Amino acid sequence: MGTSGTAGTAGTAGTIYVVTGSATAPTAMASYDAALADANIHNYNLVAVSSVIPADATVEPVDTAPNLGPAGNRLTVVEARATTREEETVSAGLGWTTGEGAGLFYEASGTDPEAVEETVRAGLDAGRDLREWTFDDEQVVVTTANGDGDGYTTALTIAAYGRSEPIL
């Protein structure tokens, strides 16, 4: 992961930030919330979209999301996440392919990081086959966490679309 974005900078419209997080907590929802905090997107209401990248967007992997607006706002995302209560590995992968115009995200999750990456790449291949767009770049990020069987463990990889928007 690059370090081009930090929690102290303001998010830029037109930039989609790919962030990762993982955490363990006493409940599945608490581990998810803590993993979102690890990625610095825990104070937003996430709204999932399918996976098309607008033509004028830039996709930027960062360690944690920059400030994307006030707490409680709506944040558009494509999300991969996996949660376990067992002593096992969980992985959440997100891949993207871009070119001259619009691009695509594909996501997958599971217990085998290599299988998750293969699934993401297969999805990207299938998505490209459905479109007559030009694609010339592909990247995949897989987040892995090891559950210890003591609480719930969540791994996530999320693409956050630019700045948040008021929900009301």
Secondary structure, DSSP 8 states (H G I E B T S, - for coil): ---S--TTSB--TTEEEEEEEEEEESSHHHHHHHHHHHHT-TTSEEEE---EE-TT-EEEE-SS--B-SSTT-EEEEEEEEEEESSSSEEEEEEEEEEESS-EEEEEEEES-HHHHHHHHHHHHHHHHHT----EEEEEEEEEEEE--SSSEEEEEEEEEESS-B---
